[in-house]
Amino acid sequence: MKLPPPRTPDPATAPPLRWGLLGAGWIAGEMADALEGTAQQVVAVGSRSRERAEDFVARHAPNASAHGDYAELVADPEVDVVHVATPHSEHLEHALLAIRAGKHVLVEKPLAPTPEEAQQIADAAREAGVFCMEAMWTRFLPHVDVLRQVLEAGLLGGVSTVLADHGQLLWPDGPQRLADPDLAGGAMLDLGIYPLSFASLVLGGITAATGLGTLTDRGVDRRMAYAVQGPDGGVGALSTDMSALTPTTASVNGPWARLELEADFYTPTTMHLVGADGVVLDTMTGDPMELHRGLRHEATEVALRVTAGELESPVMPLAESVRIVQLMQELVSSLR
């Protein structure tokens, strides 16, 4: 039994789009760097401060124009698609700003901090006739495409259990926004979404979820262990923690074989196909130098769908993004 080759499109040959980055923080910089060497072009960057936008351009996108105002960015006629790269709490406002300007949008994960806001973004994009997708970059990586093929071919004999965790030491001394309930802080929206979205992909959706966890003194979720179930009866055991570094690995387990994803499972990592006897049958080796350059694959998806005149991605449809936000809200609310 062997792993199939990935079907991931080559980012260097994807249809070119002109990108505007709404936000000049860390993830916007990772995206700008990832798009180097692809067909995609960063033509504009917007920040609340022109000075910060200009500094970003100098470091990451020397051929882009700098805007000191988000409205200015989305009005830029050179921009085809806007990457909303601001904190979770700002996604609704900034996504709607871009959508109402007639721009296609890629919104950082999660699509929004509440299901109501996520649905509002989805509805607005459909009404405006623009493409919209949540930037859950993991779903577009080569090893995840191989995983998807393995599941489609039934090589595991079905999915019995999914195991995944994501913990980083980000609290109490990390980014202030993670501790702030007014900024949609907490482990689930920032870290726990990765195991949850992964389990939803593997199980074919999630029909039920329950969890146990701990809140911080400011009332945001510090850590949580959560169990989920898919429509065919498969289950997932997942966890997240923003106060401890965890293995951040994953496995997909069936009666005939399993897939083991090394750390960090949501990045371009190494994946093993292991037989029921525990023998490794095949390995897809990840590139440790790739890391966030893998963001280019989600940008390629946007380019392909926009060029084809499509408004959503079948790999990360809006209904799925809204459902995952709903599940996260239910899980965190159960702790209060």
C-alpha positions in Angstrom: 0.0 0.0 0.0 1.5 3.4 -1.1 0.5 7.0 -0.7 -0.7 8.7 -3.9 1.1 11.7 -5.3 -0.4 15.1 -4.4 -2.6 16.8 -6.9 -1.8 20.3 -5.6 -1.6 22.9 -8.4 1.7 24.6 -8.9 1.6 28.1 -7.4 4.0 29.3 -10.1 1.6 28.6 -12.9 -1.7 29.7 -11.3 -3.6 32.6 -12.9 -2.2 35.9 -11.6 -4.2 38.1 -9.3 -3.3 41.4 -7.7 -3.5 41.2 -3.9 -4.2 43.9 -1.4 -3.2 43.1 2.2 -5.6 44.6 4.8 -3.4 44.6 7.9 0.4 44.9 8.2 1.0 42.4 11.0 2.8 39.1 11.2 0.4 36.9 9.1 0.3 39.6 6.4 4.1 39.5 6.3 4.1 35.7 6.1 1.6 35.8 3.2 3.6 38.5 1.3 6.8 36.4 1.7 5.0 33.2 0.7 3.7 34.8 -2.6 7.3 35.5 -3.8 8.0 33.3 -6.7 4.4 32.7 -7.5 2.1 34.2 -10.1 0.4 36.3 -7.5 1.4 39.9 -6.9 1.1 42.0 -3.8 0.2 45.4 -5.2 -1.1 47.3 -2.1 -0.9 47.2 1.7 -3.2 48.9 4.1 -2.7 49.8 7.8 -4.2 52.2 10.2 -0.9 54.1 10.0 0.7 55.1 6.7 4.1 54.9 8.4 3.5 51.2 9.4 2.2 50.4 5.9 5.3 52.0 4.3 7.6 50.0 6.7 5.8 46.8 5.8 6.2 47.5 2.1 9.9 48.2 2.5 10.3 44.8 4.3 7.9 42.5 2.4 6.5 44.1 -0.8 8.8 46.7 -2.3 6.6 47.1 -5.4 3.4 47.6 -3.5 1.7 50.9 -2.7 1.2 51.8 1.0 -2.2 53.0 2.3 -2.7 54.5 5.7 -6.4 53.7 5.7 -8.3 50.5 5.1 -11.0 52.2 3.1 -8.2 53.6 0.8 -6.9 50.1 0.3 -10.2 48.5 -0.7 -10.9 51.4 -3.1 -7.5 50.9 -4.9 -8.5 50.0 -8.5 -5.3 47.9 -8.8 -6.5 45.4 -6.2 -8.4 42.3 -7.3 -8.6 40.4 -4.0 -8.2 41.5 -0.4 -6.5 39.4 2.2 -8.1 40.3 5.6 -5.2 39.9 7.9 -6.4 41.7 11.0 -7.4 40.2 14.4 -10.5 38.0 14.7 -12.5 40.7 16.3 -12.1 42.9 13.2 -13.0 40.4 10.6 -16.6 41.3 10.1 -15.9 45.0 9.7 -13.0 44.6 7.4 -14.4 41.8 5.3 -17.6 43.8 4.7 -15.5 46.8 3.8 -13.8 44.8 1.0 -16.9 43.1 -0.1 -18.9 46.3 -0.4 -16.0 47.7 -2.5 -16.5 44.8 -4.9 -13.3 43.0 -4.0 -12.9 39.2 -3.6 -11.8 38.3 -0.1 -9.6 35.8 1.7 -10.4 36.2 5.4 -8.0 34.9 8.0 -9.2 32.1 10.2 -11.6 32.0 11.8 -13.9 33.6 9.3 -15.4 35.5 12.3 -15.5 35.1 16.1 -19.2 34.3 16.1 -21.4 32.2 13.8 -23.7 35.2 13.3 -20.9 37.4 12.0 -19.5 34.5 9.9 -22.9 34.1 8.3 -23.1 37.8 7.7 -19.8 37.7 5.8 -20.9 34.7 3.7 -24.3 36.3 2.9 -22.7 39.6 1.9 -20.2 38.0 -0.4 -22.9 36.0 -2.1 -25.1 39.0 -2.5 -22.3 41.1 -3.9 -21.2 38.3 -6.3 -17.6 38.2 -5.0 -15.4 35.2 -4.0 -15.0 34.6 -0.3 -13.0 32.0 1.6 -11.7 31.4 5.1 -7.9 31.2 5.1 -7.6 27.7 6.6 -4.4 27.2 4.8 -3.9 23.6 6.1 -6.7 22.3 3.8 -4.7 23.3 0.7 -1.3 21.8 1.6 0.1 18.9 -0.5 0.1 16.3 2.4 -3.5 17.1 3.2 -4.5 16.6 -0.4 -2.8 13.2 -0.2 -4.7 12.5 3.0 -7.9 13.4 1.2 -7.1 11.0 -1.6 -6.4 8.2 0.9 -9.8 8.7 2.5 -11.6 8.9 -0.9 -10.0 5.6 -1.9 -10.9 3.9 1.4 -7.3 2.8 2.0 -7.8 3.0 5.8 -11.0 0.9 5.7 -13.0 3.9 7.0 -12.2 6.4 9.7 -12.7 5.2 13.3 -10.9 7.9 15.3 -9.1 11.2 14.7 -6.6 12.4 17.2 -5.2 16.0 17.1 -3.8 18.6 19.4 -2.5 22.2 19.2 -0.9 23.9 22.1 1.5 26.8 22.2 2.9 28.8 25.1 1.2 32.0 24.3 -0.4 32.9 27.7 0.0 34.8 30.0 3.1 36.4 28.5 2.1 36.3 24.8 0.0 38.6 22.6 -2.3 40.7 24.6 -5.2 40.1 22.3 -5.3 36.4 23.3 -6.1 37.3 26.9 -8.7 40.0 26.0 -12.4 38.9 25.8 -13.1 42.1 23.9 -10.7 41.0 21.2 -12.0 37.5 20.8 -9.2 36.1 22.8 -8.7 32.5 24.0 -7.1 29.3 22.8 -10.0 27.9 20.7 -10.3 30.6 18.0 -6.5 30.9 17.6 -5.3 27.4 18.1 -8.1 24.9 18.7 -9.6 25.7 15.3 -6.9 23.7 13.6 -7.7 20.3 15.3 -11.4 21.0 14.9 -11.3 21.9 11.2 -9.0 18.9 10.6 -11.4 16.6 12.3 -14.3 18.0 10.3 -12.4 17.4 7.1 -11.5 13.8 8.0 -14.9 12.8 9.4 -16.9 14.4 6.7 -18.4 17.0 9.0 -19.2 17.1 12.7 -22.6 16.3 14.1 -21.9 16.6 17.8 -19.2 18.0 20.1 -18.5 18.3 23.8 -15.6 19.4 25.9 -14.0 20.2 29.2 -11.6 23.0 29.9 -10.4 26.0 32.0 -11.0 29.7 31.6 -8.5 32.4 32.5 -9.2 35.0 35.1 -10.5 37.3 32.4 -13.0 34.7 31.1 -11.4 33.4 27.9 -10.6 29.8 27.3 -7.1 28.8 28.4 -7.3 25.1 27.5 -9.8 22.5 26.4 -10.2 18.8 25.5 -13.0 18.2 23.2 -14.6 15.1 21.7 -16.5 15.2 18.3 -18.4 12.8 16.2 -19.0 12.7 12.4 -22.1 11.7 10.5 -20.8 8.1 9.9 -20.0 7.4 13.5 -16.3 8.2 13.5 -15.1 10.1 16.5 -12.3 12.6 17.3 -10.3 13.3 20.5 -8.9 16.8 20.2 -7.3 19.4 22.5 -5.9 22.9 22.6 -3.9 24.9 25.1 -2.5 28.4 25.0 -0.5 27.9 28.2 1.6 24.9 27.2 3.5 23.6 24.2 2.0 20.3 23.2 3.1 17.7 20.5 0.8 19.3 17.9 0.5 16.0 16.0 -2.4 14.2 14.5 -3.5 10.7 13.4 -6.3 9.4 11.3 -7.1 5.8 12.3 -9.0 3.0 10.5 -9.2 -0.8 10.8 -6.8 -1.4 7.9 -4.2 1.4 8.4 -3.6 4.8 9.8 -2.1 8.1 8.8 0.4 9.7 11.3 1.1 13.4 10.9 4.2 14.7 12.6 4.5 18.1 14.3 3.2 20.6 13.3 0.4 18.7 11.6 -1.2 21.8 10.2 2.0 22.9 8.4 3.8 21.2 5.4 4.9 18.3 7.6 5.9 14.6 7.2 3.1 12.0 7.1 3.4 8.2 7.5 1.0 5.5 6.2 1.1 2.8 8.9 -0.4 -0.7 8.5 -2.6 -2.5 11.0 0.5 -4.4 12.2 2.3 -1.1 13.0 4.7 -1.3 10.1 5.3 2.0 8.2 4.2 1.3 4.6 5.0 4.7 3.1 6.1 8.2 4.0 5.6 11.6 2.5 8.4 13.8 3.8 7.7 17.4 4.5 10.0 20.3 3.9 11.1 21.9 7.2 12.1 25.0 5.3 8.6 25.4 3.7 6.7 26.3 6.8 4.4 29.3 6.1 5.5 29.4 2.5 2.6 26.9 2.4 0.3 29.9 2.4 0.9 30.1 -1.3 -1.4 27.1 -1.8 -4.5 28.8 -0.4 -3.7 31.8 -2.6 -3.5 29.5 -5.6 -6.9 28.2 -4.7 -8.3 31.7 -4.6 -6.7 32.5 -8.0 -8.1 29.4 -9.7 -11.6 29.9 -8.3 -11.8 33.6 -9.0 -10.5 33.1 -12.6 -13.1 30.4 -13.1 -15.9 32.8 -11.9 -16.7 30.8 -8.8 -17.7 32.4 -5.6 -16.6 29.7 -3.1 -14.0 26.9 -2.8 -15.3 23.4 -2.5 -12.3 22.6 -0.4 -13.2 25.2 2.2 -16.9 26.2 1.6 -18.4 29.0 3.5 -21.0 26.7 5.1 -18.2 24.7 6.6 -16.5 27.8 7.9 -19.7 29.0 9.6 -20.4 25.5 11.1 -16.9 25.4 12.6 -17.3 28.8 14.2 -20.7 27.6 15.6 -19.0 24.5 17.1 -16.2 26.6 18.7 -18.8 29.0 20.2 -20.8 26.1 21.6 -17.7 24.4 23.1 -16.3 27.6 24.7 -19.8 28.6 26.0 -20.1 25.2 27.8 -17.2 26.3 30.1 -19.0 29.3 31.4 
